[in-house]
Amino acid sequence: MRFFVAIEPGDEDHAFGVVVPDLPGCFSAGDTLDEAFENAKEAIDLWCETVIEDGAMIPPSKTLAEHQADPEFAGWVWSIVEVPVERYLGPAEKVNITLPKLLLTRIDEYAKAHGATRSGFLAQAARQAMR
């Protein structure tokens, strides 16, 4: 799963801070940018595992534009990290659905243009609709 992260720039005296705005309370840091990203991935993984074990779901993500408009993150740098948290959601299950051909074509084009799969896009759209 992909997660937007906000990076508070560090310097010689301060670590790089990383916040995952879609996961309340999920944050990390590192002395280097590489370390900050690795620590953020670990924080995301642990956050998702804990929330799902407690019976809740991973909240749907906001758009990058929504995050960038938040004054709390003014001056921060944005990135995306990939963390394989799907394993906490249970095994994948194949389903058979019926969609109009034109809609399916548009879904596939959109997903491809955004580096996603059809299944990933439909799962994200469902999470968005249910938030």
Buried (B, 14 or more C-beta within 10 A) or exposed (E): BEBBBBBBEBEEEEBBBBBBBBBEEBBBBBEEBEBBBBBBBEBBBEBBEEBBEEEEEBBBBBEEEEBBEEEEBEEBEEBEBEBEBBEBEEEEEEEEEEEEEEEEEEBBEEBEEEEBEEEBBBBBBEBEEEE
